[in-house]
Amino acid sequence: MRTADPLMPHPQDKYRAQVTVAHTVWDSDALVPNPSAVAAHRVYYAMLSSDKYVWFYTEGTRQYLNHQGIRPGMIEAIHQGKAAAQAGAPAVSPPLPRK
């Protein structure tokens, strides 16, 4: 076993300094009645469990960076979930499905 070298950082310390944990939110709610509320909920929890970043994944013609093909309210929902997580606010709850 190698002894600790005061001039060389431990590999785990180096790893923690260089790697961050991020989560992905997948925009796949074509059948959800209110997708923007679900997006706010998912972004909120992804932000709470990430070190800094949340990746937003989508397929098809939706382009969030260019704001093309996005369902109404989605950009606002993403900002709402992010702001609630950064403020330490209580969970953003999606609406319950109607029976």
ZAMARGU-4260 file (C-alpha; in steps of 0.2 Angstrom, whole numbers, plus 5000, padded with zeros to 4 digits):
<rodrens>
0) 5000/5000/5000 | 5007/5017/4995 | 5009/5030/5009 | 5001/5047/5008 | 5011/5060/4998
5) 5008/5078/5004 | 5013/5085/4987 | 5001/5073/4977 | 4982/5074/4980 | 4973/5058/4983
10) 4964/5052/4967 | 4947/5054/4975 | 4950/5072/4979 | 4956/5075/4962 | 4940/5066/4955
15) 4928/5077/4966 | 4937/5093/4960 | 4935/5089/4942 | 4919/5079/4940 | 4901/5086/4944
20) 4885/5076/4944 | 4871/5081/4933 | 4854/5074/4928 | 4844/5074/4912 | 4826/5079/4910
25) 4818/5071/4895 | 4804/5080/4886 | 4794/5065/4882 | 4777/5070/4889 | 4766/5070/4873
30) 4751/5062/4882 | 4752/5072/4898 | 4738/5085/4899 | 4749/5098/4906 | 4767/5095/4901
35) 4774/5112/4907 | 4769/5108/4925 | 4777/5091/4924 | 4793/5099/4916 | 4794/5112/4931
40) 4792/5097/4943 | 4806/5087/4935 | 4818/5102/4933 | 4815/5106/4951 | 4820/5089/4957
45) 4834/5087/4945 | 4842/5104/4951 | 4841/5098/4969 | 4850/5082/4965 | 4863/5089/4953
50) 4879/5098/4958 | 4876/5112/4945 | 4869/5107/4929 | 4853/5099/4922 | 4853/5092/4904
55) 4837/5094/4895 | 4835/5081/4882 | 4822/5080/4867 | 4820/5071/4851 | 4812/5077/4835
60) 4809/5095/4830 | 4809/5103/4847 | 4824/5115/4848 | 4825/5123/4865 | 4841/5133/4862
65) 4832/5141/4846 | 4815/5141/4854 | 4808/5132/4839 | 4794/5119/4840 | 4792/5120/4859
70) 4775/5118/4867 | 4767/5133/4875 | 4773/5137/4893 | 4788/5125/4893 | 4802/5138/4894
75) 4793/5147/4908 | 4791/5130/4917 | 4809/5126/4915 | 4813/5143/4923 | 4800/5141/4937
80) 4808/5124/4942 | 4825/5131/4942 | 4821/5146/4952 | 4811/5136/4965 | 4826/5124/4967
85) 4839/5138/4969 | 4828/5147/4981 | 4825/5132/4992 | 4807/5133/4989 | 4795/5118/4992
90) 4792/5106/4978 | 4784/5111/4962 | 4770/5099/4961 | 4763/5093/4945 | 4744/5093/4944
95) 4736/5077/4948 | 4728/5067/4934 | 4709/5068/4933 | 4699/5052/4934
</rodrens>
